[in-house]
Amino acid sequence: MLFNSLDFIIFFPVVALLYFVIPAKGKNVWLLLASYYFYMSWNAGYAVLILCSTVITYACGCLLERAGQIGEEKKKRFWKRCCLAASLAANLFLLFLFKYYGFAASALETLLPCLGISVKMPQISLLLPVGISFYTFQALGYTIDVYREELRAEKNWIQYALFVSFFPQLVAGPIERAGNLLSQLRRKDCRFDYERAREGLLIMLWGYFLKLVLADRIAIFVNAVYGDYKSYGGMYLTLATILFAFQIYCDFAGYSVIATGAARIMGFTLMENFDAPYLSCSVSEFWRRWHISLSSWFRDYLYIPLGGNRKGRGRKFLNLFLVFCISGLWHGANWTFVIWGALNGLYQIVGEICRPLRERLLRLVRMDPGSPGRRLVSMLATFCLVDFAWLFFRAQSVGEAFAMVRSICTQWNPWILFDGSLYELGLSEKSFAVMMLSLAVLLAADVMKYRGVRIREMILAQACWFRYLVFAGSILLITLVGVWGIGFAESGFIYFQF
């Protein structure tokens, strides 16, 4: 069930209304049933996998807490490690089987013959469950927190099962921490709050703007160019790659924002997943602002346990590179994602190595590092680096990615920006203008957010008539210029495939 489908437009108000009507003891049961129905709307069989992950991590959490009560320290550590290893092994096995087996089998069949070993891996054809990487990581984060004794094991099965399957953020995040969401699921006061509901609705409308007006409109152009990149090289590919950076931002942020707004209406606060990432002045800053829930998950549960920056500079760089390669693989079973992650890791390593040189150059030219011009140059340079890596993320294969890079570098056709050729790739001149104007609105909103100006709070603080005008105007805008309706099927969110 897509957020941008008629089914969800009916489903969510019914779920929210009944949530506030039924007695407090039944609220979490109702949300759990609704969450499983939401997930099973893609494929009923998916419920078995998420149930398995839930049962395994719930049982391991309880066993970890019991093991923590053992008096003998050596025995205690042994059983706790066994419980953690069992949870990690079982969940990662399910993730590997459904998402990575085909990729691993193909890689082995290619690499082993180079070592003189001939092997034929058994073929397993399995449908990739929607959002499996998200709920698996969320459940594993809970297990690790209990192991570290940062969190007590959740004994209430309904509350824990709902934590893993909470429908607003189930299939594409944000990847919530147990300490945040479980504490909210335990609360007793779950009454309807008008102020909270109108805030949540405003958040959802912004998410729908990002998805329907921007992401799905940009996708028409990007898909046309990338789908036939041999015919549309040079400036076509350059523009499509730039636009893809905004497509994936608006698509993924749109989902996260709608999820946050829907949860807010029902009284839940989810973590912020994006914070004006394309205004970052370095790649490391970009990753503190992009997909924050995943970046912080890898930092807390992989980078720091590997040693972080505590074991010397060389080890720090190795840990950083390894984490970003794994992050790339998390996104998809394809070498293009691994290269994308590796590039982002290398950018940060090279950036830190070259930092003294940059600082020395700035002193030589007497440029203030905090000046607007210096920051603008840093933002543009960071965007170019990140956008180049996005090309590998979007390409279907490594060979295709390098062919597109070669086309961008060798074909010179800037006149297409002025001769009307761009309007022959699915977007009319009027629709293209709507896209550019909407991008300007997004950029303005991000600049204000970057400077600490909270537009939503400003709108909600205005008089009643102004607020209703904003709500009505937003709905009308999305209805009139959003990409939906006859001739358009609901467009899935890019991160559903991860």
N, C-alpha and C positions, 0 to 999 in steps of 0.2 A: 504494500500500500504506500504509494508515494504521497509526500506532503502536498504536492501540487496536483493532486487528483481530486475528482468529485467525491470519491469514496472517503478520503480523509476529511474533506470539508463537512461531511455528514458525521463521520465517525468521531472526530474530536469533540464537537459540542455535546454529543450524546454521552460520551465517556465523562467529560468534565461535569455535566449537569448531574448525572447519577452519582458521581463521586461526592458531590456536596450534599446530595439528598439522603443517601443511605447512611445508616448508623456508623459511628466511628470504628467499631470493631470490624466492620465489613469493608472499609475503604481500601485497605491494602489488598484484600482478596479480590475486590473488583478491579483494581488497577493491574494486578497480576494476570487475571483472566483477559483483560483488554490488551495487555502487552503481548500475551501469547497469541491472541487472535490477530493482532497487528502483524506479528512476525510470520505467522502461518499463512497470511494472505498471499505471500510470495510462493511458498511451498510448505505444505503441512509437515513434510518430513524434516524440515529445518528444526522443528520443535524438539526432536529427539536429541540433536546435537547440543542445543543450548541447555537442555535438561541434563544431559550428561556432564557438561562442564559445571553446571550449578551443583549437582549432587557431589561431584568429585571435590570441588573446592570447599563446599559446605562441610563435608565429612573431614577433609584435611584440616580445616580451620578448627573444628571441635577437637580433633586428635592433637593438634599442635598445642591447644590450651591445656589439655590433660597432660601432655608430655612436659609442659612448662612447670607443672606442679610436682614433678619428680624431685626428690630431695638430693640425690647424688648428681653432681654437676656433669660428670662425664657421660653418664647414662642419659641424662636430660638432653644434652647436646646431640647425642647419637639419634635418639628417637625424633627429636625436632627436625633434624636434617633429613631423616628418612621420610617424614611426613611431607616436608617441603619438596623433596626430590620426587615423590610420588605424584604430587599435584602438578609440578612442572612437567614431568615426563608425560603424564596422561593428557594434559591439555595441549602441550606442544606436539604430541603425536597426532591428535585429532587435527590440529592446524596443518601439520605437515602432510597428512594423508589427503586432506581435501583441497589444499591450496598449492602444495609444493612438490608432491610426489612426481607428477608428470615432468616438471622442470628438472628435478634432480635425476630422474631416470634418463632424460634426454642428455643431460650434461655428462653423466657417467658413460653412456653409450658413445659419446663423442670423444671424451678424454681418455678413457681406459685403453682403447686401441693404440693410442700414442705410446703407451707403456708396454705394448705387446700383449695386452689382455683383451680377449674378445668376449663380450658379454651381451646378452639380450635380456633387458629388463622386462618383467611382466607388465602388460598394459592394463591400467585401471582407469576407467572413465567415470568420474564423479563430478556432479554439479557443484560448483563453488557456492556454499551457503552465503547469503547476504550478510555482511557485517561480522563474519566470524572472527576477524582479526581484532575488532573493537571489543566485543564482549569477552573474548578470551583474555586479552590483556587486562581488562577491568577486573575479571575474576582472579587472575594471577596476582595483580597488585594487592588485592585483599589478602590472599594467602601469604604473601611476603610481609605485609604489614603485621599480620598476626604472628608470624615467625619471629619478627623483630621485636615483638611485644610492644609495638606502637599502637596496637588496637586489640581489643578483646574480641574473641570469636563471637559471631552472631548466632545465638541459639534459636531464634525465631525463624523457622524455615520459610514462612511466607515473606517476611521482610527481606531475607537474604535473596530468595528467588526473584523478588521484585527489583532488588538492587542490580542484579545481573541483567534483567530483561526489561527495565523501565522503558516504555515504548518511545518517548520523545527522542532519546539519545541512543537507542539500541543499535541501529545499523550503521551510523556514521559519526558517533560521538556527540559531544566531547567524551573522552574516556574519563569517567568520574572516579574519584578516590572514595574508598569505602568510608573514611572518616567524615566526609562531607555528606554523601547521599544517605548512608545508613542512619546517621543521626537525625536526618529530616524524616525518614520513614518511620522512626520510632515516636514521633511527636503525637500528642493527644489532641491538640487544637488544630482542626483542619477545616475551619469554617470559610465560607466564601468571603472574599475581601474585594470591594469594588476598586479601590486604588490599585491593588495588585493586579487585578484583572485588566484594567485599562492599560497599565504599563506593559503587561504581557502581550496584549493585542497590538500595541504600537511596535513592540519588538518583532512580532510575527510579520507585520506589514512590511517592515524594513527587510526582513528575510525574503519575503515573496518578491519584493522589488529587485533584490539582488539576483534571485533565481530566474523569475519570469521575464523581467524587463531587460536585464543585462546578460546573465550567463547563457540563457537559451538563445538569445538573439546573436550573441557573439559566436556561439557554437555553429550556427548556420554558415557563417563565413569561414571559420577555422576548419570545419569538416570538409567544406568544398575544396579548400586549398590543400590540406594535408591528404585528402582522399585521392588527389591527382597531382602530387607534388612535382612529377616530371613535367607536367604541362604548365604549372604555375610556380616557376622558380624565382630567384632573385628577390625583388622587392615584395612580391606576393607572399613568399615564405617568411620574409622578415616581418611584415605587418601581421601575418597570421600568428607568428610566434609571440610577438608582443601582445596581441589580443588574447592568445591562449593563457598568458600569465594572468590576465584579468578574468578570463572565463573560469579558470579553476579556482581563483580567489572568490569570485562571486558565487560560484556553484557550491563550494564547500562551506564558505562562511554563511551563505544563504541557508544551508541545511542547519548548521550549528545555531544560527540566530533563531530560526523557526522553532527548533527544539527547545532553546532557552526560553522563548516566549510562551510556548505551550506549557512547559513545566512551570513557568512563573504564574500563569493563570491558575494553576492548581495548587500554588503555594510552595513550589520547590525552586531552589536557586541552584542552577548549574554553573560550572566554572566558565569563564570567558575563554574562547578558543582562538580568537584573532584580535590583534591590537594594531591596526594600521601598519601591516607588515612591509608594504612597499615604500614606506617613508623611512625605512631603516638606513643607517649610515654605514653598516657593515653586514657581512653575511652572518656573523655570530649574533648580531642584534636582530637580524631577520628571523633567525630561528628561535629567538626569545619571544617573537611576536606572531609567528606562524604556527598553526596547529599546536597551540601551547600545551594542550593536554597530552599529546603524544611526545613532544619534546621534553616535557618535564618528567614523563614516565620513563623514557630512556635515560634521562639524567639520574633519576633517583634509584632506578632498579637495574641499570646496566653500567652506565659510565662511572658512577661513584663506587659501586662494588668492584669494578675492574681496577680501581686505584685512582680514578679521576686525575687530578693534577698533583697528587701527593707524592708521586714516585719519580720525580724528575721530568724534565721537559720532553725528552724522547718518548718516555712511556705515556705522557699526556697526549702527545700527538698520535701515537699508535692507538690509544684508547678512543680518541676522538674519531679517527679514521674508521676504526672498526665499528663504532656505534653508528656512524652515518651509512656505512655499507649495509649494516643490518637493517637500519631504518629504510633504506632503499628497497631491500628485499621484502620487508614488511608490506610495502605498498603493492608488490606484485611479483609473481614468479616469472621474471624476464630479466635478461642481462641489461636491458635499457634502464630498469629501475635501480639496479646495482650501480651502474655508471652514474646515474643521476645522484644517488646518495654519495658515491665516492667523490664526485665533483664538489658537492657542498662541503664535504669534509676537508678536501684539499684546499678549497678557497680559504677556510678558516686557519688551516695550518700555515699556508703561505702568508696570509694576512698577518698572523702573529709574528712570524719570522721577519717580515719586512717592516714591522711597526717602527723599530728604531730608525730605519732609513727614512720612512715617511716623516717622522717627527723631526729628523735632522733637516730634511728638505724644507719643511714648513718654517723652521727657524731661519734657514738661509734666505728664504724669500720674505721673511717677516710677515707671515700670514697667521692670523688668529685661528686656531683649530675650531673655535666655536662660532666663527663668522658665518652669516647666512650663505655666502657664496661657497665657502668650503663645505658646508653641510649639503648644499644642493649638488655639488660635484660628487660628493660621497654617495648621496642617494642615487644619483644617476648611474654611477659606476656599479653600485651594489645591485641595482635593478638589472643592468646588462649582464652581470655574472649569473644572477639567479635565473634570468630569462633564458640564457644560453643553456643552462642545465635543464630547464623545462622542455626544451626541444627533445632531449633524450627521453624524458618522462612521457611525452606525447607520442613519440614515434613507435611504430609497431615492431621494429627490430633495430639492432645495432647498425646493420648495413644501411637501412633506410635512413637512420639518423645522420650518419656520415655523408650519405648522398645529398641530404637536404643542406647540411653545412657547406658542402662543396658547391651546391647550387647558389646558396646565399652569397658566397664569396666570389663566385666567378660570373654570375649573370648580373648585368647592369641595366636595369629598366625602371628608373625612377619616374618616368613619364606616366606610369600607370596611376600615380597618385592624382593626376590632373586630367586624364583623358576620359574618365568615366568607366574605365575597365573594372573598377572595384564593384560597381553596381551590377555586374553580371554574374556574381557569385552567391546568389540567393537573397541578398539584401537590396531592396530598392534604394534609391537616393534618399527618400524620406526615412526609411527604416534605418539606414546608415547614420543619418543625422540624429535620429532618436538615440541610437547607440552612443554616439560621441557625446551628446548632451548628458546622457545618463552617467557616462564615465566621469564627466566633469562634476556631477552631483556627488558621485562616490568619492572622488578625490577631495572635494571640499569637505565632505563629512569626515574623511580620515584625517585631513589636516586639522580640523577643529578638535577631533578626538586626541590627536597627537599633542595638541597644545593644552589638553585638559578641559576643553569645553564639552560638556555633556548635553548634547542636543535634546536627547529624550527627556532629561530632567527639566530643561528649559520649556519644552512643549507642555509637559504635564503640569508645570507651575502656572500656566496661563489660564485665562478665564475659560469658563465652560464652553462658550460659543466658539472660541478659537480652537479648542481641543477637538470638538466635533467637526469643525471645518477641516482640520488636518486629517482626521480619520476618514471622513467622506472623500476628501480630495485624493488621499492615498489609494483608497479602494477604487475610485474612478480611474485614476492614472494606471494602476495595475491592470484593470479590466480593459481599458482602451488600448494600451500600447504593449501589454504583456504578450509573450509568444505562447498562445494557447488557443483553444477553440477548434472549429472545423478546419480540417487539413493538418492539424498538429496533434500528434499523440503526446501524452504526458512524457516529458523527458526525465529519465532517471538521473540521479545525482552521481557525479563522477566517482565519488569515494565509496559508492555501494559495492564496487568491484573489489574493494580491499578488505 
